[in-house]
């Protein structure tokens, strides 16, 4: 019998060295970075306030929704993040990487927090990697788990998009076309990056950097960091081929379900008050908005998501609850994850964002993973 994914493994896999965080002082986060983040979040909050004010009904409105709406929306959010953690834990177990559901939950929420407070979501992967490194996940396994998460997310989004295209007939044109465009762009990005990485891992995993690397600013130090990841990717491809098919399928199902639950938040908020609103638009447009927001460089979207919400759903959601639907939809699909991520993994995320040096945040995370583990209590140490 294999060990449960809910229980911390007693030892790492035999074919990979466990990772451990480096104990080095943190460099201060630049004021410019925090200023950009604060301005962007101020823009998001300001956009919400303006949209609520401009759409407020003359006969009076309210930001209060029924308790049933909040219970359903909160249940959908909790189910979504739980299934996302199970997805990561199952995919890790399928390739022999020891990762518990609790660690996977911290990885998910920590990545959400890191993505929300950095431009172009650039802090997500360094934060996730460092959380796994501090949980003593094998270095090569951590890189592979992050890559598998992207691939499974792409496959599940493609599945949801096909279901929407086949079964959602109401006003299908605009919403479905937007969903297909967003998912197609996401799939092309993931597949293109994967193919490029595999090609590099076969030809450039060792030796000096190629000429094109210097042209794009990848000097020797950064190229060594990239080569380290390329070697891990090359070794990991073979592990994926021999992965446990049942666990991988369970991970895929969990991934599809977590996307489905995330799309249930807006219907839960709106249909409890106005059940006649078309369900299809309340599902299709949020899918395009949530995943299309990844292309917005500003942390938190800078108000772009709120404005797009008004543009796409302003004529669908009744004016009496439009402001409430916007505010609570953003809360249950964005802000609650920031708060949860700060609570369960905030310190690790901030360490990932503060790591400085020539290799950048990803390199700092990899360096942290490569550092020797501190001695356990009761273990004799040698003098320097």
N, C-alpha and C positions, 0 to 999 in steps of 0.2 A: 504494500500500500504506500502511495506517495504521500508526502507531507502536505498538509492543507495549506492553501494559499493565504488563509487567514492567520496562520501562525508563523512567527518569525523563524526562518531556517537557522539551524544551529551552526551551519557552516556553508561556505560558498561552494559553487560548483567546482569540481576538481580541475577543470581545464582552463580556469581563468583566475587571475589574481584579484582579490577584493580591493575595492577602492576605499580611500579614507581621506577626509579633508585635511588640507594643509593648515597648520596653525601659524599663520603669518598675520601681521597687522594689516588692517584694512585701510585702504586709501580713501580719502573723503570723496563722496559723490559730488560732482561738479554742480555749482549753483545753476549753471545754464541748463543742465538736464532737468533739474527740479523746476526751474522757471517755465520751461517748455511744457512740462507735465501739468503744472498748476494752471497755466494759461489755457491749455487744451481742455482740462476738466471744467474750468470756468466757462469755456465756450459751450461745452455739452450741457452744463446746468443752465446757462443763460438761454440756450436754444430751447430747452424744455420749458423754462418759465415763459418765454415769448410765445411759444406754440400754445401753451395752456391758456395764456391771457388772450391771445388773438382768436382762439376757437371757443372761448367761454360763451355759453348760450345766454341770450338776453333774458330769458325767463329764469336764469339762475342755474347753477350746476354744482357739482361736488367732486372732490377727489376721493371720496369714500366709496368703496365697493362692498358688496355683501361678503360676509364671512366665508360663505361657501366658495366664492371666487378666490379668496386668499388661501383657503385650505387646499383647493385643487391646484393652484399655481405653485404653492410651496411644496406640495407633494410631488408635482412634476419636476421642480428644481432639485429636490432631494433625490428623487429616483434617477434623474439625469446624471448627477455627479457620482452617485453610487455605481451606476452601470458603467460610467467612464472609468472608474477605478478598477472595477472587475475586469473590464476589457484589457487594461494595461497589465494587471496581474496575471490573467490567463495567457496573454500573448507571451509574457516573460516566462511563465512556467512551461509553455509549449516549446520553447527553445532552450530550456534548461537553465534559465537565469532565476536565482532565488529572489523573489520580490513579493512581499505581503500586500494584502488589500489596503492596509493602513498606510504603508509607504506609497502605494500607487495613488491613494487619495491625496496625500500630501504633494505628490508629484503633479497631479492634475490641478489642484487648487493653487499650488505655488506657481505653476506655469501661467495660470490665469492672472494671478497677481502681478507677476513679472511682465506679462504681455501688456497689461492695462496701463502700467506706469512708464512704459518706454516707447519711443517713437517706432512706428512700423512693427510693433510687437516683438522687437528685437531681444527683449529680455526673457522671453518664454523659455527657449531651449537651454540657455545657460542656467536658469533657475532650476529647471527640471533635472538637468544633469547633476548639478551640485547637490540637490536633495538626494538623488540616488547615490552619489558618491559618499555623502555623509551617512547613508544607511548601509555602507560597505557593499554596494552592488558591484560586481565585476565591471571593469572599465569597458571592455569590448561589449559586454552584455548591455550596459546602459546605452551605448550608442545605438545598438541594434534595436533595443526596445523603443527608443524614440523614433527611429525610422519606421518600425512596424506600426507605431501609433498613427503616423501620417498616412501610411498606405491603407490601413484599416479604415481610417476616417474617410479617405477618398472613396473606398469601395462602398461604405455605408451611405455616404452622400449620394453616390451614383444610384444606389438601390432606391433611396427615398425619391430622388428626382424621377426615376422611371415610373414609380408608383403614382407620383403626382401627374406626370404626363399622360398616363394611361387612364386614370380613374377620375381626375378632377376636370370636369367639363365646364363649370361655371366660369365665364370670362377668362377662359384658359389662355388666350393670346398673350397678354402682357405679362402676367405672373409666371406662367410656365416658361415662356421664352427667357425671362430674366433668370429663373432658377437654372435652366439648362445652360445658359451662358456662364453663370457663376460657377456651377459644378464643373463645366467643361474647362474653364480657365484653371480651376483648382487642380483638376486631374492632370492637365497638361503640365502644370508647374511641378507637381509631385513626381510624375513619371519622368519628366525631362531632367529634373535634379537627380533622381535615382539613377537614370541611365548615364548621366554625366559622371556621377560619383563612382559607379561601377567601372566605367571606362578608365577613369583616372586611377582607380585602385589596381588595375591590371598593368598599367604602363608607368605610373609615376609615384608608386608607393615608396620608392627608395631613390636615393641620389639627389643631385642638386635641383633647384627649381627650374622649370623650363623658362624660355625667354618670355613667353606671354605672361607668366606669373609676375615677373618684375615690372612689366608694363602696367599692371593693374594694382601695383603697390604691395605685392606679397613678397616681402624680403625673406631672408633665410630663416629667421626665427619663426615667423608666421607659417612659412611653408613646412617647417618641421612639425608644427602642430597639426597642419592639414594632413601631412603624410601619416602621422600617427592615427588619425581618424580613418584615413584611406586603408591602412593595413587592418584596422579593426573591422571596417566594412567588408573587405575582401574575405577575412576569416569568417565573418558573420553570414555571408551568402550561403556557405555550405551548411551552417547551422539551420538556416531557414528551410533549406531543402529537406532536412531531416527532422523538421518540427513535428510535434504531436498534432495530427490532423484534427482530432476531436476537440482538443483544447483551443486550437486556432479557429475552428468553426464557432466554438462558444464565444471566443473573443469577438469575432465578426458579428454574431447575433447581438452581443452586448453593445457593440458600437452602433449598430443600426437602431437599437432600442433607445440608446441614450440620445441620439439625434431626434427620434420621434417624440420622446418626452419633452425635449427642449422646445419643439414646435407646438406642444400642447399648452404652453403657458398663455399665449394670447387668446386662444379659444376659451380657456378656463376663465379668463378675466372678463371677456365680452359676452359670451353666450349665457352666462348665469343671469345676466340682466336683460339681454336682448337675444333670445334664442333664434330669432328669424334672420340674423346676420349670416351671410353665406360663409360656411365653414371653410370652404376651399381657399378663399382669399386670406383668411386668418392664419392659414398654414403656409401657403405658397410664398406670400410676400415676406413674412419673417425669415423663411429659409434664405431667400436672396439677400435680405438685409443683414442677418447675423453673420453669414459667411462672406458676403461681399464687403463687409466692413473691414476685413483683413487687409484690403488694399489701401485703406486710408492711413497715411503715415502718422497722423497726430495721435498721441496717446489718448485712449478712450474715445477716439473718433472725432473729438473737437466739435461736436454738434452735427456732424454729417449724418449720423444714423437717425437722429431725431428729425432732421429736415426731410430725409428720405421716407421716414415713417409717415409724416404728414402728406407727402406727395403721393405715396402709393395707397395709403389706407384712410386718408382724410374723408373720402366720399363713401367709405364702407362702414366705418365705425360710427354709430350715432353720436351727434354732437354733444348729447347730454353726458356721455361718459368718455369722450375722446381724450380729454386731458388726463383723466384717471387711468385710462387704458395705457396711454403713453408712459406716464410716470411709473406705474407699477410693472409694466412689461419690461422697462429698462432696469428696474430694481431686481426683478426675479431672473433676468437673463444676463445681467452684467454686474451691477453694484453688489449684489449679495455674494458673488464669487470673489470680489475684491476683499470684502470683509472676511469671508471664510478663509481665503488664502492667507491674509495677514495674520489670522488667529492661529492657523495650524502650521504655517511654514514661512511666516513673515521674516523671521531672523535669517533663515537660510537664503531666502530670495534677496534680501538686502546684501548679504555677503557676496552673492553671485554678481549683483550689480555694482558692488564696490571694488571688486577685484580689478586691479589695474595691471599694467605692464605691456610689453611689446606684443604679446600674443593675444590681447583683447580678452573679452569676457569668456568666450568659449575656451580659449587657451588657458585662462586662469582656472576654469572648472576642470579641464583635463589635467593641469598641473596639480590641482588639489587632489584629484583622484589618484595620481601617481605617487603622492607623498606617502612615506611610511606611516603606518598606523601608530598612534600613541600607545604606550604600554598599558596593559590592563592592570587593575588593582591586584596586588599580590604577586605580580610578575617581576622578578629581579631585573634590574637594568645595569648596564656597564657604564662606567664613568667615561666622560669624554677624554 
